[in-house]
Amino acid sequence: MAATDRSRSEAAKQRRQDQLQRWQGSETDLTGPGPREAAAAATGARRARVRFAQGAVFMAACSAGDREEVAALLRQGADVNHANIDGLTALHQACIDENAEMVQFLVESGSDVNRGDNEGWTPLHAAASCGFIQIAKYLIEHGARVGVVNSEGELPLDVATEDAMERLLKAEIKKQGEGENALHS
């Protein structure tokens, strides 16, 4: 097996060498930099850098679990409730990723625990569907409403797959006074 891997590796290196030899002296090689690159080089200007929207940077930092970067972005004016094209906020994503520390940080920073995405799923729906009980408990303790329905008319209880999650949500429905009409499972 190792001999086969070695021969594949050698063959790949040889193909790359062949590509480089074909490229040397080709029209592309001889053409040199394009007009924009030549003008930038002549004036000493640096090439423009790609810049991402602050919301995208914020979401990426949250997904990476980088609390320091998230805090810095919030100090710079990032919207803690920024949503992507699907309506997912960083809090939704932290719930899906089972990142309890980021969930806590975002909630403490003012994230809306009841904000729905484009299909009406709240962070509690996400935590319930994934079976993340500690996150669901935390969200409920910080104002998440168990009686919110998504666009399919489903409560967080309806998307829960774990028995312990169902027990937690049923108890909370009674506690929040959402009534027996909400208990349809």
C-alpha positions in Angstrom: 0.0 0.0 0.0 2.8 2.4 0.9 4.5 1.7 -2.4 1.3 2.6 -4.3 0.9 5.8 -2.3 4.6 6.7 -3.0 4.2 6.0 -6.8 1.0 8.2 -6.9 2.9 11.0 -5.1 5.8 10.7 -7.5 3.4 10.7 -10.5 1.7 13.8 -9.2 5.0 15.6 -8.7 6.0 14.7 -12.3 2.7 16.0 -13.7 3.2 19.3 -11.8 6.8 19.6 -13.2 5.4 18.9 -16.7 2.8 21.7 -16.2 5.4 24.2 -15.0 7.7 23.4 -18.0 4.8 23.9 -20.4 3.9 27.2 -18.7 7.4 28.6 -18.9 7.7 30.4 -22.1 3.9 30.2 -22.8 2.0 33.3 -23.8 0.6 33.7 -20.3 4.2 33.6 -18.8 5.6 36.0 -21.4 2.7 38.5 -21.1 3.6 39.6 -17.6 1.3 41.5 -15.3 -2.0 43.0 -16.6 -2.6 46.8 -16.9 -4.0 47.1 -13.4 -1.1 45.3 -11.8 1.4 47.2 -13.8 -0.2 50.6 -12.9 -0.2 49.6 -9.2 3.4 48.5 -9.4 4.5 51.8 -11.2 2.8 54.0 -8.6 3.8 51.9 -5.7 0.2 51.4 -4.8 -0.8 48.3 -3.0 -3.4 45.9 -4.3 -6.9 46.4 -3.0 -7.9 44.1 -0.2 -11.1 42.2 0.1 -13.3 43.5 2.8 -16.2 41.6 4.3 -19.3 43.2 5.7 -19.2 43.6 9.5 -22.1 41.3 10.0 -20.3 38.5 8.1 -17.2 39.1 10.2 -19.3 39.1 13.4 -21.0 35.8 12.4 -17.7 34.2 11.5 -16.1 35.2 14.9 -19.1 33.8 16.8 -19.0 30.6 14.8 -15.3 30.3 15.6 -16.0 30.8 19.3 -13.7 33.8 19.5 -15.1 35.8 22.4 -12.4 38.4 22.3 -13.0 39.1 18.6 -16.8 39.1 19.1 -16.5 41.6 22.0 -14.2 43.8 20.0 -16.7 43.8 17.1 -19.6 44.6 19.4 -17.5 47.6 20.8 -17.1 48.7 17.2 -20.8 48.7 16.7 -21.6 45.2 15.3 -25.3 44.3 15.7 -25.6 41.4 18.1 -28.8 40.4 16.3 -27.4 40.5 12.8 -29.0 37.8 10.7 -27.7 36.1 7.6 -29.7 35.6 4.4 -31.6 32.8 6.0 -32.5 34.9 9.1 -30.1 33.0 11.3 -28.4 35.0 14.0 -25.2 34.3 15.8 -27.3 33.0 18.7 -29.1 30.5 16.5 -25.7 29.3 15.2 -24.2 29.0 18.7 -27.3 26.9 19.7 -26.9 24.6 16.7 -23.1 24.3 17.3 -23.8 23.5 21.0 -21.5 26.3 22.0 -22.9 27.1 25.5 -20.2 29.7 26.3 -21.0 31.7 23.1 -24.8 31.3 23.8 -24.3 32.8 27.3 -22.0 35.6 26.0 -24.4 36.6 23.2 -27.4 36.6 25.6 -25.5 38.7 28.1 -24.6 41.0 25.2 -28.2 41.6 24.4 -29.0 38.9 21.8 -32.8 38.4 21.3 -33.6 35.0 22.6 -37.0 35.0 20.8 -35.9 36.1 17.4 -37.1 33.8 14.6 -35.2 33.0 11.4 -36.9 33.2 8.0 -38.9 30.1 8.9 -39.8 31.3 12.4 -37.3 29.0 14.2 -36.1 30.6 17.4 -32.9 29.7 19.2 -35.0 27.6 21.5 -36.4 25.6 18.4 -32.7 25.0 17.4 -31.6 23.9 20.8 -34.7 21.7 21.2 -34.3 20.0 17.8 -30.7 19.3 18.5 -31.4 17.9 22.0 -29.1 20.5 23.8 -30.9 20.6 27.2 -28.5 22.9 29.0 -28.7 25.5 26.3 -32.5 25.2 26.2 -32.6 25.6 30.0 -30.4 28.7 29.8 -32.5 30.2 27.0 -35.7 29.6 29.0 -34.1 31.1 32.1 -33.3 34.2 30.0 -36.7 34.8 28.6 -37.1 32.3 25.7 -40.9 31.7 25.2 -41.8 28.1 24.8 -45.1 29.0 23.0 -43.6 30.5 19.9 -44.5 28.6 16.7 -42.5 28.5 13.5 -43.9 28.9 10.0 -44.9 25.2 10.1 -46.9 25.9 13.3 -44.5 23.9 15.4 -43.5 24.7 19.0 -40.0 24.0 20.2 -41.7 21.0 21.9 -42.8 19.7 18.5 -39.3 19.6 17.1 -37.7 18.1 20.2 -36.5 14.5 19.8 -35.2 13.8 23.3 -37.5 12.7 26.1 -35.7 14.9 28.6 -36.1 17.9 26.3 -39.8 17.1 25.9 -40.2 16.9 29.7 -38.4 20.2 30.2 -40.5 22.0 27.5 -43.8 20.6 28.8 -43.0 21.7 32.3 -42.1 25.1 31.1 -45.3 25.4 29.0 -47.3 24.8 32.2 -45.1 27.2 34.1 -45.3 30.0 31.5 -49.0 29.6 31.4 -49.2 28.9 27.7 -52.1 26.5 28.5 -53.0 23.0 27.5 -53.8 24.0 23.9 -50.0 24.3 23.3 -49.6 20.7 24.5 -50.5 18.8 21.4 -47.9 16.2 21.4 
